[in-house]
C-alpha cells in the first residue's frame, strides 16, 4: 500500500494539475468544459468555444467552493465536438454526434467512480444533441450528472458580437480586429433551413452569423459574468430536465 494516498494534502482547483493521492477520500464535484475546434470567421481562433466554456467553468468553480459539501474542480476541456455545419471551412475538426455521445458517456461513467457530481459546461450549440443523450443516459444509470449552456440574453449565433466580445475580454491578443467583418445578421430561425442543407457556408461566406465589428472587451466581461451567474443559478436549483440540462 502506498502511504502517500493516505496523507492529506492541499487540493487544487484544476484537476489536470492535481495528483491522484490529493483526491483520495475527498467528496468532489467536477466541472467539465465542452467546446469545439471549428472555424470562427477570419478573426477568431478555432478553439473559441473551448476557451469560453473553460472560462465559464473556471468562474463557476471559483464560486462553488464548499457548496453542497463538495470540493469543486475544473477538468481539462473536451476540445472536439459536433461541428459538421462548419466542415466547409479549413481547421474545423468535427467528431459528430455519435462519437461525442460515446465520449461523454464513457467520460461520465469513469469520472463518477471517484467524483460525486459532474457538471458539463457547454460552449458549442452543435453539442446539445450529444450532451442530451449522454447525460440523460448517465442519469438513468443513477449517476449525478448534468449540463448547462453558456448563454447570454439576445446573443448572436456565431463569431459575431457575443463571442468576439468575450474573446476580447479573455484572450484579446488572439482577436484579429483587422480581419473582422460583419456576417449574416438574419435571425437564426430564418437561416436554419439553408444551414441544414449546406452548413454555415450556405448562409455566410465568412462563416460569421452576427456582427463582430461592434464587439468590446467591456461587453465581453459583462457577458462572461452573465454566463457564470446563469450557470450558478441552475446549479443552486440542481433540477436537471429529462435531457440532463439544468433548468
LOLUM-469616 format. One record per residue (C-alpha): residue number from 1; residue in one letter; chain; x, y, z. Coordinates in steps of 0.5 Angstrom, whole numbers. Layout:
# residues N
+-----+-----+-------+-------+-------+-------+
:   n : res : chain :  east : north :    up :
+-----+-----+-------+-------+-------+-------+
: NUM :   A :     A :     X :     Y :     Z :
...
+-----+-----+-------+-------+-------+-------+
***
This chain:
# residues 247
+-----+-----+-------+-------+-------+-------+
:   n : res : chain :  east : north :    up :
+-----+-----+-------+-------+-------+-------+
:   1 :   X :     A :     0 :     0 :     0 :
:   2 :   X :     A :     3 :     7 :    -2 :
:   3 :   X :     A :     2 :    11 :     4 :
:   4 :   X :     A :     2 :    17 :     0 :
:   5 :   X :     A :    -5 :    16 :    -2 :
:   6 :   X :     A :    -7 :    17 :     6 :
:   7 :   X :     A :    -3 :    23 :     7 :
:   8 :   X :     A :    -8 :    29 :     7 :
:   9 :   X :     A :    -5 :    35 :     2 :
:  10 :   X :     A :    -8 :    41 :     0 :
:  11 :   X :     A :   -13 :    41 :    -6 :
:  12 :   X :     A :   -12 :    45 :   -13 :
:  13 :   X :     A :   -18 :    48 :   -17 :
:  14 :   X :     A :   -15 :    45 :   -23 :
:  15 :   X :     A :   -16 :    37 :   -24 :
:  16 :   X :     A :   -10 :    37 :   -29 :
:  17 :   X :     A :    -5 :    40 :   -24 :
:  18 :   X :     A :    -7 :    35 :   -19 :
:  19 :   X :     A :    -5 :    28 :   -17 :
:  20 :   X :     A :    -9 :    22 :   -15 :
:  21 :   X :     A :    -7 :    22 :    -8 :
:  22 :   X :     A :    -9 :    29 :    -7 :
:  23 :   X :     A :   -16 :    27 :    -9 :
:  24 :   X :     A :   -16 :    21 :    -4 :
:  25 :   X :     A :   -22 :    21 :     1 :
:  26 :   X :     A :   -25 :    28 :    -1 :
:  27 :   X :     A :   -32 :    29 :    -4 :
:  28 :   X :     A :   -31 :    32 :   -11 :
:  29 :   X :     A :   -35 :    36 :   -16 :
:  30 :   X :     A :   -33 :    36 :   -23 :
:  31 :   X :     A :   -34 :    42 :   -28 :
:  32 :   X :     A :   -32 :    40 :   -35 :
:  33 :   X :     A :   -32 :    45 :   -40 :
:  34 :   X :     A :   -34 :    42 :   -47 :
:  35 :   X :     A :   -32 :    46 :   -53 :
:  36 :   X :     A :   -30 :    45 :   -60 :
:  37 :   X :     A :   -25 :    46 :   -66 :
:  38 :   X :     A :   -28 :    50 :   -71 :
:  39 :   X :     A :   -28 :    56 :   -76 :
:  40 :   X :     A :   -30 :    62 :   -72 :
:  41 :   X :     A :   -29 :    67 :   -78 :
:  42 :   X :     A :   -23 :    70 :   -80 :
:  43 :   X :     A :   -22 :    74 :   -74 :
:  44 :   X :     A :   -23 :    69 :   -68 :
:  45 :   X :     A :   -19 :    63 :   -66 :
:  46 :   X :     A :   -21 :    56 :   -68 :
:  47 :   X :     A :   -22 :    54 :   -60 :
:  48 :   X :     A :   -26 :    60 :   -59 :
:  49 :   X :     A :   -32 :    55 :   -56 :
:  50 :   X :     A :   -27 :    52 :   -52 :
:  51 :   X :     A :   -24 :    58 :   -49 :
:  52 :   X :     A :   -31 :    61 :   -47 :
:  53 :   X :     A :   -33 :    54 :   -44 :
:  54 :   X :     A :   -27 :    54 :   -40 :
:  55 :   X :     A :   -27 :    61 :   -37 :
:  56 :   X :     A :   -34 :    60 :   -35 :
:  57 :   X :     A :   -33 :    53 :   -32 :
:  58 :   X :     A :   -27 :    57 :   -28 :
:  59 :   X :     A :   -31 :    62 :   -26 :
:  60 :   X :     A :   -37 :    58 :   -23 :
:  61 :   X :     A :   -32 :    53 :   -20 :
:  62 :   X :     A :   -28 :    59 :   -16 :
:  63 :   X :     A :   -35 :    61 :   -13 :
:  64 :   X :     A :   -37 :    54 :   -11 :
:  65 :   X :     A :   -32 :    52 :    -6 :
:  66 :   X :     A :   -35 :    48 :    -1 :
:  67 :   X :     A :   -42 :    48 :    -4 :
:  68 :   X :     A :   -46 :    42 :    -2 :
:  69 :   X :     A :   -40 :    40 :     2 :
:  70 :   X :     A :   -36 :    38 :    -5 :
:  71 :   X :     A :   -29 :    41 :    -7 :
:  72 :   X :     A :   -30 :    43 :   -14 :
:  73 :   X :     A :   -25 :    42 :   -19 :
:  74 :   X :     A :   -24 :    44 :   -27 :
:  75 :   X :     A :   -23 :    38 :   -31 :
:  76 :   X :     A :   -19 :    39 :   -38 :
:  77 :   X :     A :   -23 :    41 :   -43 :
:  78 :   X :     A :   -26 :    37 :   -48 :
:  79 :   X :     A :   -24 :    41 :   -54 :
:  80 :   X :     A :   -27 :    37 :   -60 :
:  81 :   X :     A :   -35 :    37 :   -61 :
:  82 :   X :     A :   -40 :    36 :   -66 :
:  83 :   X :     A :   -39 :    42 :   -72 :
:  84 :   X :     A :   -41 :    39 :   -78 :
:  85 :   X :     A :   -44 :    45 :   -80 :
:  86 :   X :     A :   -37 :    48 :   -80 :
:  87 :   X :     A :   -34 :    43 :   -84 :
:  88 :   X :     A :   -33 :    47 :   -91 :
:  89 :   X :     A :   -28 :    51 :   -87 :
:  90 :   X :     A :   -21 :    50 :   -86 :
:  91 :   X :     A :   -19 :    48 :   -79 :
:  92 :   X :     A :   -25 :    45 :   -77 :
:  93 :   X :     A :   -25 :    38 :   -74 :
:  94 :   X :     A :   -32 :    35 :   -72 :
:  95 :   X :     A :   -32 :    28 :   -69 :
:  96 :   X :     A :   -40 :    28 :   -70 :
:  97 :   X :     A :   -46 :    27 :   -65 :
:  98 :   X :     A :   -45 :    19 :   -64 :
:  99 :   X :     A :   -38 :    20 :   -63 :
: 100 :   X :     A :   -39 :    26 :   -58 :
: 101 :   X :     A :   -44 :    22 :   -54 :
: 102 :   X :     A :   -40 :    16 :   -53 :
: 103 :   X :     A :   -34 :    20 :   -51 :
: 104 :   X :     A :   -38 :    24 :   -46 :
: 105 :   X :     A :   -42 :    18 :   -43 :
: 106 :   X :     A :   -36 :    14 :   -42 :
: 107 :   X :     A :   -32 :    20 :   -39 :
: 108 :   X :     A :   -38 :    21 :   -34 :
: 109 :   X :     A :   -38 :    13 :   -32 :
: 110 :   X :     A :   -31 :    14 :   -31 :
: 111 :   X :     A :   -31 :    20 :   -27 :
: 112 :   X :     A :   -37 :    18 :   -23 :
: 113 :   X :     A :   -32 :    13 :   -20 :
: 114 :   X :     A :   -29 :    18 :   -16 :
: 115 :   X :     A :   -33 :    24 :   -16 :
: 116 :   X :     A :   -40 :    25 :   -13 :
: 117 :   X :     A :   -43 :    30 :   -18 :
: 118 :   X :     A :   -41 :    32 :   -25 :
: 119 :   X :     A :   -43 :    39 :   -29 :
: 120 :   X :     A :   -41 :    39 :   -36 :
: 121 :   X :     A :   -41 :    46 :   -39 :
: 122 :   X :     A :   -42 :    47 :   -46 :
: 123 :   X :     A :   -39 :    52 :   -50 :
: 124 :   X :     A :   -42 :    50 :   -57 :
: 125 :   X :     A :   -49 :    49 :   -59 :
: 126 :   X :     A :   -48 :    43 :   -64 :
: 127 :   X :     A :   -46 :    39 :   -58 :
: 128 :   X :     A :   -53 :    40 :   -55 :
: 129 :   X :     A :   -56 :    33 :   -58 :
: 130 :   X :     A :   -50 :    29 :   -56 :
: 131 :   X :     A :   -50 :    32 :   -49 :
: 132 :   X :     A :   -57 :    31 :   -48 :
: 133 :   X :     A :   -56 :    23 :   -50 :
: 134 :   X :     A :   -50 :    22 :   -46 :
: 135 :   X :     A :   -52 :    26 :   -39 :
: 136 :   X :     A :   -59 :    23 :   -40 :
: 137 :   X :     A :   -56 :    16 :   -40 :
: 138 :   X :     A :   -52 :    18 :   -34 :
: 139 :   X :     A :   -57 :    20 :   -30 :
: 140 :   X :     A :   -62 :    14 :   -32 :
: 141 :   X :     A :   -56 :    10 :   -29 :
: 142 :   X :     A :   -56 :    13 :   -23 :
: 143 :   X :     A :   -50 :    18 :   -24 :
: 144 :   X :     A :   -51 :    25 :   -21 :
: 145 :   X :     A :   -49 :    29 :   -28 :
: 146 :   X :     A :   -52 :    35 :   -31 :
: 147 :   X :     A :   -50 :    40 :   -36 :
: 148 :   X :     A :   -51 :    47 :   -37 :
: 149 :   X :     A :   -50 :    52 :   -43 :
: 150 :   X :     A :   -46 :    58 :   -44 :
: 151 :   X :     A :   -51 :    63 :   -46 :
: 152 :   X :     A :   -53 :    71 :   -46 :
: 153 :   X :     A :   -60 :    74 :   -47 :
: 154 :   X :     A :   -60 :    77 :   -54 :
: 155 :   X :     A :   -53 :    74 :   -56 :
: 156 :   X :     A :   -52 :    73 :   -63 :
: 157 :   X :     A :   -50 :    66 :   -66 :
: 158 :   X :     A :   -43 :    65 :   -68 :
: 159 :   X :     A :   -37 :    69 :   -69 :
: 160 :   X :     A :   -41 :    76 :   -68 :
: 161 :   X :     A :   -41 :    81 :   -63 :
: 162 :   X :     A :   -42 :    76 :   -57 :
: 163 :   X :     A :   -36 :    71 :   -58 :
: 164 :   X :     A :   -32 :    77 :   -60 :
: 165 :   X :     A :   -33 :    81 :   -54 :
: 166 :   X :     A :   -32 :    75 :   -49 :
: 167 :   X :     A :   -25 :    73 :   -53 :
: 168 :   X :     A :   -23 :    81 :   -53 :
: 169 :   X :     A :   -24 :    80 :   -45 :
: 170 :   X :     A :   -21 :    73 :   -44 :
: 171 :   X :     A :   -16 :    73 :   -50 :
: 172 :   X :     A :   -15 :    80 :   -53 :
: 173 :   X :     A :    -8 :    78 :   -56 :
: 174 :   X :     A :   -12 :    73 :   -61 :
: 175 :   X :     A :   -17 :    77 :   -64 :
: 176 :   X :     A :   -15 :    80 :   -70 :
: 177 :   X :     A :   -19 :    86 :   -71 :
: 178 :   X :     A :   -16 :    88 :   -77 :
: 179 :   X :     A :   -19 :    82 :   -80 :
: 180 :   X :     A :   -26 :    82 :   -77 :
: 181 :   X :     A :   -32 :    84 :   -82 :
: 182 :   X :     A :   -40 :    84 :   -81 :
: 183 :   X :     A :   -43 :    77 :   -83 :
: 184 :   X :     A :   -50 :    75 :   -84 :
: 185 :   X :     A :   -55 :    78 :   -79 :
: 186 :   X :     A :   -61 :    75 :   -80 :
: 187 :   X :     A :   -65 :    71 :   -74 :
: 188 :   X :     A :   -62 :    64 :   -73 :
: 189 :   X :     A :   -69 :    61 :   -74 :
: 190 :   X :     A :   -69 :    64 :   -81 :
: 191 :   X :     A :   -62 :    61 :   -83 :
: 192 :   X :     A :   -63 :    54 :   -80 :
: 193 :   X :     A :   -67 :    51 :   -87 :
: 194 :   X :     A :   -61 :    53 :   -91 :
: 195 :   X :     A :   -56 :    51 :   -86 :
: 196 :   X :     A :   -59 :    44 :   -85 :
: 197 :   X :     A :   -58 :    43 :   -93 :
: 198 :   X :     A :   -51 :    47 :   -94 :
: 199 :   X :     A :   -48 :    48 :   -87 :
: 200 :   X :     A :   -46 :    55 :   -85 :
: 201 :   X :     A :   -42 :    57 :   -91 :
: 202 :   X :     A :   -49 :    57 :   -95 :
: 203 :   X :     A :   -51 :    63 :   -91 :
: 204 :   X :     A :   -44 :    66 :   -90 :
: 205 :   X :     A :   -38 :    66 :   -94 :
: 206 :   X :     A :   -34 :    69 :   -88 :
: 207 :   X :     A :   -37 :    64 :   -83 :
: 208 :   X :     A :   -40 :    69 :   -79 :
: 209 :   X :     A :   -47 :    70 :   -76 :
: 210 :   X :     A :   -47 :    77 :   -73 :
: 211 :   X :     A :   -43 :    83 :   -73 :
: 212 :   X :     A :   -36 :    82 :   -69 :
: 213 :   X :     A :   -34 :    90 :   -71 :
: 214 :   X :     A :   -39 :    92 :   -65 :
: 215 :   X :     A :   -35 :    88 :   -60 :
: 216 :   X :     A :   -32 :    91 :   -54 :
: 217 :   X :     A :   -28 :    88 :   -48 :
: 218 :   X :     A :   -33 :    91 :   -43 :
: 219 :   X :     A :   -39 :    88 :   -46 :
: 220 :   X :     A :   -35 :    81 :   -46 :
: 221 :   X :     A :   -33 :    82 :   -39 :
: 222 :   X :     A :   -41 :    83 :   -37 :
: 223 :   X :     A :   -43 :    77 :   -42 :
: 224 :   X :     A :   -38 :    72 :   -38 :
: 225 :   X :     A :   -41 :    75 :   -32 :
: 226 :   X :     A :   -48 :    73 :   -34 :
: 227 :   X :     A :   -46 :    66 :   -37 :
: 228 :   X :     A :   -43 :    65 :   -30 :
: 229 :   X :     A :   -49 :    67 :   -26 :
: 230 :   X :     A :   -53 :    64 :   -30 :
: 231 :   X :     A :   -50 :    57 :   -29 :
: 232 :   X :     A :   -49 :    58 :   -22 :
: 233 :   X :     A :   -57 :    60 :   -21 :
: 234 :   X :     A :   -58 :    53 :   -25 :
: 235 :   X :     A :   -53 :    49 :   -20 :
: 236 :   X :     A :   -57 :    52 :   -14 :
: 237 :   X :     A :   -63 :    49 :   -16 :
: 238 :   X :     A :   -60 :    43 :   -19 :
: 239 :   X :     A :   -66 :    41 :   -22 :
: 240 :   X :     A :   -64 :    37 :   -29 :
: 241 :   X :     A :   -69 :    36 :   -34 :
: 242 :   X :     A :   -70 :    30 :   -38 :
: 243 :   X :     A :   -64 :    31 :   -42 :
: 244 :   X :     A :   -60 :    33 :   -36 :
: 245 :   X :     A :   -60 :    40 :   -38 :
: 246 :   X :     A :   -60 :    44 :   -31 :
: 247 :   X :     A :   -66 :    49 :   -31 :
+-----+-----+-------+-------+-------+-------+
***
